[in-house]
Amino acid sequence: MGYLFTSESVSEGHPDKVADQISDAVLDELLRQDSNAKVACETLVTTGLVVVSGEINTNGYVAVQEVARRVIERIGYTKAEYMFDAGSCGVLSALHEQSVDIYRGVERESEETQGAGDQGMMFGYACRDTEEYMPLALHLSHLLLMELADIRREGREMTYLRPDSKSQVTLEYDNNNQPLRVHTIVVSTQHDPFDEEDAMLAKIKEDVQNILIPRVKKKLHTHVAGLFSDYILHVNPTGKFVIGGPHGDTGLTGRKIIVDTYGGKGAHGGGAFSGKDASKVDRSAAYASRHIAKNMVAAGVADEVLVQLAYAIGVAEPVGVYVNTYGSAKVGLSDGEIAEKIAGIFDLRPGMIVKRLGLKNPIYEPTAAYGHMGRKPYTAKVEFVSGGQKSEREVEFFTWEKLDYVDQLKKAFGL
């Protein structure tokens, strides 16, 4: 007998994701001016109000109101009837200087000896479910909401859509962990008021069935699209979703860590990402462990890999490196032996992770919705400010998704 597995996603307009995006936009703004900025920015959003707080140590300056309003406008909260809109919401800043007790544990004379910004364990995961080496249920959940946001912005169909939405996909797997079919899809989307509630629910469900899901299927490989042959569909199960966004629920930075990572597959160490500069291993080591796991699966070391890195605050070398291949290893080595090899191939000191993955660049706002993992790496021009002078340079985004260690891993494992 097989089994069912479920993952969920939330849109960029979900209140927790609004908070994440503002926190990462503040971080990016400081990194444009000071690549060594130390930032831990937390955001709260609620009816008509944004509160930005946290600890920073930087030579840069951020106009918090301007940054927050820009993010809110981009997401789509631009109407007073939403009870939270870019032009009129209050924005309060409570940023203050980072604790010197933390700062002294992180800063060193050289990158090589830089200590971890905190203790903790971070996980990276990869599998063969998708081309992106991500779990399929989460991939489909993200794709549903990304397509729904595109429909909303295009403004030609489903013109009643508002920014807040959630999705959930349940897959049926066989005993060999291969997906058999999409079992259940849940889509809850905020919408404009309708005159008749019954007609409203029927119309939204019809549009999800006949507009959204076909658009998603067109972006999938034939064998994945074929999994949609017979599924249960729930759309706005409560019947009405007019009140949403930060007016419907208070949003906080860091409350969607499973959406941000692997949808419940693998494991999670508990640390959130958004608003934190890369000296915080919650973020940088989570990216590094994903980079390792993805390259391992792509190289053929195993079909499924979980990597754990663990650190002590102020100490450069990880206190532990753990690998679990779930019995799928192809190299005739135990997981402990594989972990030992990995520790010799990848420099896992925080400073070296930051350098290898280019994590001092302002690359974080795009990570703060639709997952930090499984995204396509790309290069774009980014504006920097130094001494009051502006300049542009090419910057790589989602570097932890690059398959740049595949050849080295194949050689090391004799593949």
MOMO-V271450 format. One record per residue. N is the residue number from 1. RES is the residue in one small letter. OMEGA is omega in degrees with one decimal (NA if undefined). Layout:
n = (N N)
res = (RES RES)
omega = (OMEGA OMEGA)
//
This chain:
n = (1 2 3 4 5 6 7 8 9 10 11 12 13 14 15 16 17 18 19 20 21 22 23 24 25 26 27 28 29 30 31 32 33 34 35 36 37 38 39 40 41 42 43 44 45 46 47 48 49 50 51 52 53 54 55 56 57 58 59 60 61 62 63 64 65 66 67 68 69 70 71 72 73 74 75 76 77 78 79 80 81 82 83 84 85 86 87 88 89 90 91 92 93 94 95 96 97 98 99 100 101 102 103 104 105 106 107 108 109 110 111 112 113 114 115 116 117 118 119 120 121 122 123 124 125 126 127 128 129 130 131 132 133 134 135 136 137 138 139 140 141 142 143 144 145 146 147 148 149 150 151 152 153 154 155 156 157 158 159 160 161 162 163 164 165 166 167 168 169 170 171 172 173 174 175 176 177 178 179 180 181 182 183 184 185 186 187 188 189 190 191 192 193 194 195 196 197 198 199 200 201 202 203 204 205 206 207 208 209 210 211 212 213 214 215 216 217 218 219 220 221 222 223 224 225 226 227 228 229 230 231 232 233 234 235 236 237 238 239 240 241 242 243 244 245 246 247 248 249 250 251 252 253 254 255 256 257 258 259 260 261 262 263 264 265 266 267 268 269 270 271 272 273 274 275 276 277 278 279 280 281 282 283 284 285 286 287 288 289 290 291 292 293 294 295 296 297 298 299 300 301 302 303 304 305 306 307 308 309 310 311 312 313 314 315 316 317 318 319 320 321 322 323 324 325 326 327 328 329 330 331 332 333 334 335 336 337 338 339 340 341 342 343 344 345 346 347 348 349 350 351 352 353 354 355 356 357 358 359 360 361 362 363 364 365 366 367 368 369 370 371 372 373 374 375 376 377 378 379 380 381 382 383 384 385 386 387 388 389 390 391 392 393 394 395 396 397 398 399 400 401 402 403 404 405 406 407 408 409 410 411 412 413 414 415)
res = (m g y l f t s e s v s e g h p d k v a d q i s d a v l d e l l r q d s n a k v a c e t l v t t g l v v v s g e i n t n g y v a v q e v a r r v i e r i g y t k a e y m f d a g s c g v l s a l h e q s v d i y r g v e r e s e e t q g a g d q g m m f g y a c r d t e e y m p l a l h l s h l l l m e l a d i r r e g r e m t y l r p d s k s q v t l e y d n n n q p l r v h t i v v s t q h d p f d e e d a m l a k i k e d v q n i l i p r v k k k l h t h v a g l f s d y i l h v n p t g k f v i g g p h g d t g l t g r k i i v d t y g g k g a h g g g a f s g k d a s k v d r s a a y a s r h i a k n m v a a g v a d e v l v q l a y a i g v a e p v g v y v n t y g s a k v g l s d g e i a e k i a g i f d l r p g m i v k r l g l k n p i y e p t a a y g h m g r k p y t a k v e f v s g g q k s e r e v e f f t w e k l d y v d q l k k a f g l)
omega = (178.4 -176.9 177.2 175.0 -172.7 170.2 179.3 171.6 174.6 -175.2 176.4 179.2 174.5 -174.0 178.4 179.2 172.3 179.1 179.0 -176.7 176.7 179.7 -179.6 175.7 174.9 177.4 -179.3 -178.8 177.9 179.8 174.4 -174.9 -174.1 -175.8 179.2 -179.6 174.2 -169.3 169.3 -170.4 179.5 -177.8 171.8 174.9 177.8 -176.1 174.7 -172.6 171.6 175.1 179.9 -178.0 177.0 -173.9 178.4 171.6 -170.5 171.0 -177.2 178.8 177.7 174.4 -170.2 -179.5 -178.5 -179.4 -178.3 -178.7 178.4 -179.6 -178.3 177.9 179.1 -179.4 177.3 176.1 -171.9 -178.5 -178.8 -178.5 176.0 -177.1 175.0 -179.5 -170.7 -173.6 -171.2 -178.4 174.9 178.0 -179.9 178.2 176.4 176.7 176.5 -172.5 178.4 176.5 178.4 178.9 174.9 -175.6 -177.2 178.1 -175.7 -174.7 176.0 -179.6 -178.9 177.6 -176.0 -175.2 179.8 -179.7 175.2 -177.8 177.7 171.3 174.7 179.1 -178.2 -176.0 169.3 -174.3 172.9 177.8 -175.9 -179.3 -174.6 175.8 179.8 -177.9 179.4 174.5 -172.4 -177.6 178.5 178.9 -179.9 178.4 176.3 -174.4 177.0 -176.0 175.6 178.9 177.8 177.3 177.2 178.4 -180.0 -177.6 177.8 173.8 -179.2 -179.8 179.3 -171.9 179.0 -173.4 171.1 -166.4 -172.6 176.6 177.9 175.7 176.5 -179.5 174.2 178.8 170.6 179.9 173.0 -177.0 178.0 177.8 176.1 -179.3 179.6 -178.4 168.0 -175.3 -177.3 173.2 173.9 174.4 173.9 -177.3 174.6 -175.1 172.9 176.9 172.1 178.2 -178.4 -174.9 -179.5 178.4 178.7 -177.3 179.4 -178.8 -178.3 179.4 177.6 -178.6 175.6 -178.8 -169.9 -180.0 -174.6 -173.5 175.0 178.0 177.4 -177.5 179.3 -178.8 -176.8 171.9 -173.8 -176.6 177.0 177.5 179.5 178.7 -178.6 -171.1 -175.1 -175.1 173.6 -178.8 173.1 178.3 -177.7 -172.6 177.3 176.1 -176.7 -178.6 177.6 179.1 -177.4 -178.1 -178.8 175.0 -179.9 180.0 173.0 178.8 179.5 174.6 169.3 -178.5 -179.0 -172.8 178.0 171.9 -177.7 -171.3 -168.4 173.9 179.3 173.1 179.3 -178.8 176.7 -178.9 175.7 -177.9 176.5 -175.8 -166.0 179.3 -177.0 173.2 -169.6 173.8 175.1 -176.6 170.8 -177.5 -172.0 -179.4 174.0 175.9 -179.3 -179.0 173.3 178.9 179.4 -176.6 -178.4 179.7 177.6 179.5 179.5 179.9 179.8 177.8 178.4 178.7 -179.4 -174.5 169.0 178.9 173.2 170.2 179.9 -173.7 168.9 -177.7 178.4 -178.2 -174.3 -176.3 176.7 177.9 178.9 172.1 -175.6 177.2 173.7 179.3 176.5 179.3 -175.3 -177.0 -177.8 -168.2 176.5 178.7 174.2 177.7 177.1 177.7 176.3 179.2 179.4 177.8 -179.3 179.9 178.0 -178.2 -177.4 173.7 -171.2 172.0 -174.4 179.9 -179.6 173.1 -179.9 -179.5 -176.2 -175.4 177.3 -171.1 174.3 178.8 178.7 -170.7 -163.4 -178.0 178.7 -180.0 -164.7 171.8 177.6 169.7 175.2 -176.1 178.5 -179.0 -177.7 177.2 177.2 178.7 179.3 176.2 -178.5 179.2 175.8 178.8 178.3 -179.6 -179.5 -179.3 179.5 176.9 178.0 171.1 -179.3 -179.2 177.4 177.7 178.6 -178.8 -179.6 176.8 179.8 176.6 -173.4 178.0 -175.7 -178.5 179.9 178.2 177.2 179.6 -177.3 -177.4 176.1 -178.5 NA)
//
